Amino acid sequence: MSTTIYSLPNEILGLLPAFLDKIETITIASSSCRLLRDTFATASPATILRLAAASAPTFFPPHPYFLVAATARQASEWAVGDATRTALLHEAVQGGIDGLYEFCLAHAGHTLAGIRRLHRARFAIVNPLCDRIDQMAGQQYITTEDFWHGGVSEPNTLCTETDRSTFQIIIYGELFGCDMEAFLAAEGAPPATPVHSIATRLEYIKYCVPDWMCYGGYPGFEPPSRARGPYAPPIDPRDLPMDQHVLHHILECRRWRRMWAGAMKMVSGDERDGEIELDAYEEDWRTRLWREALMTQGLWGMQLVTLPAEQVDKKWLAKARWMREQVRKLQGPVEMSQINEICHLEVAVAPDPCTEAAVCGVCKSSNPSATSAIRSEEQNALDFRQVE
């Protein structure tokens, strides 16, 4: 009697995923017969993630951002509330997005069904969101006719890769979205569950949203480590991206706020929720907090602005309504914490990505002593090259 795959014991079949090379292999094999489909459906999350990582550059572009977005929530939950693990997260983040990627691979997993869901999310959520952000800060934005003379309502000097900016926002939500929920659930009291500190959030902004304005630091704000990661030698600070500046622009611009106002109106049914102030600093704190709560829910929360109401997962609509009610229960804005005694800069104790991007580097442009610091760094780099 000949041996076929159907004659193999379950114990042997269960070992097969460990010997496969990449995610495409397991998905193709799963579609070949019911036996393999059922067997591979129970493969360990660590094995599935290893296979996904092997295929990441081609199957999950942009690499490593997409796979970080798919695993950051698990890695964040593993670290939060534990000082030793949080220190490991800080160390990983200082390696930039590549360091965070390795951390996520070590402390997260995935399922085959989850991988298929991610593939669908690219077309339903990621691509439409990238297109929207491209109109706010990317090629569609900067190539608008008469750009500086009325072509766009909020012209700004920006340079970015839209997909990178998109995933920087998504990953922030995956890392810290649960913290926002904890603050809302507490109704103004201290959160009942562990949350990440402001320092952890700033570490993410500093190293995973790199910016040349952050390179030299400024009075009261330590420059980022140059031991490794995006600021490590031989990088010339003038070759660094301006990602914090771009992030701040996106989160403050009217198109972004109008996009979320549309989602807020869809959720509540209240016409007033669909309106925005021309100046972001004039809007009601409740409006801003509800928008920040929605936009920091990571990949799946973004369906609120990319899908029509009838296609949005009902649990996300319910969650968005709960957030609105929790914000309405608050007696005042979220507590602010001073992080820079010299410049008197404050950040909300709850996730506050726009302000965090500003204090890491954007506000430096209006600080003369801070600006001179980076000019000094640039001159040092220039002198070093001339000596070489």
Buried (B, 14 or more C-beta within 10 A) or exposed (E): EEEEEEEBEEEEBBEBBEEBEBBBBBBEBBEEEEBBBEBBEEBBBBBBBBBBBBBBEEBBEBBBBBBBBBBBBBBBBBBBEEEEBBEBBBBBBBBBBBBBBBBBBBBBBBBBEBBEBBEEBBEBBBBBBBBBBBBBBBEBBBEBEEEEEEEBEEBBEBEBBBBBBBBBBBBBBBBBBBBBBBBBBBEBEEBEEBBBBBEBBBBBBBBBBBBBBBBBBBEBBEBBBEEBBBBBEEBBBEEBBBBBBBBBBBBBBBBBBEBBBBBBBBBBEEEEBBEBEEEBEEBEEBBBBBBBBBBBBBBBBBBBBBBEEEEBEEEBBEBBEBBBEBBEEBEEBBEBEEBBEEBEBBBBBBBBBBBBBBBBBBBBBEBEEBBEBBEEBBEEBEEEEEEE
